[in-house]
Amino acid sequence: MNAANLKNRSRLLQAMREFFCRNGFTEVETPVRLPAPAMETHIDAPPSGKAWLRTSPELHMKRLLCAGAERIFQIGPCFRSGECGRRHNPEFTMLEWYRAHADYNGILHDTEALLPHLFQTVKGSTEFHYQGQPVNLAAPWPRVTVREAFRQWAGWDPVADWDADRFDADMDAKVEPALPRDRPCVLTDYPAAAAALARLKPGDTAVAERWELYIGGLEIANAYSELCEADLQRARFLTAAAERQALGKEVYPLDEPFLSDLEKGMPPCGGIALGVDRLVMLACDTADIADARLFCQQPGALF
């Protein structure tokens, strides 16, 4: 990571905090070493003694919403095993924010305001080039549903005929490469089976209120209308646990304090996880995450 990229990263982080503080958010810090990481089928938490390093601060931030917080954000380290390459590092920086009494549309509105602010601050414009491709961040951003995208580019409907392995393979090989690159693209309304922590869409329980953001071919962010029902969340965690066991993966303990707080009540809310390193890659026009953060690890190293 060269000096110019280091300065751009620093300015981007400062601009993030300025944006959220100006919009009434409170910055929080939650534990990094956890006795029970979130139970998701394909996301693996690195062990740390008898605990695990967090893959996301999500569950603790939701507990703060249960306790009465309304607008919160956090910028900090997260960890995932087996993720190392030009776009992945086993330790990475995540920006997450949550808003009570908002849904995934409200979080998208936040994101459409945040990113132009960041790039105007860091690059002096909301128009730039990434890897030779012009990009314009002006909102509103185009949206395409998962159902529409897969019908058009993969030739099948994953909402009507769910197949997890086929979904993942076609997302990587057919759908993501076909998404527009000159504008941010919002891929929205995921199959319910692909959104373990998201609320189902009213009137269409086969679809979850989840979207992902792509810019210049990079996956940047993942947002939900959050699931608030403790019994449904417990059932989804147990389903993920059974799937992990079937795949020969480690099965984590359930986060009972989180589920207990959820039982007491969490307001309707929306939340998002945004990859800071990927955003720095865009701002610095690099295809390698090692140019966007300090001390990236080599493949085969720790984690």
PyMOL commands that set and color helices and strands:
alter all, ss='L'
color gray80, all
select helices_A, chain A and resi 3-22+58-66+104-123+146-153+164-178+192-194+230-246+256-264+276-284+289-291
alter helices_A, ss='H'
color red, helices_A
select strands_A, chain A and resi 26-27+33-34+47-48+51-53+71-79+91-100+127-130+133-136+143-145+185-191+200-201+204-215+218-225+269-275
alter strands_A, ss='S'
color yellow, strands_A
deselect
rebuild
show_as cartoon
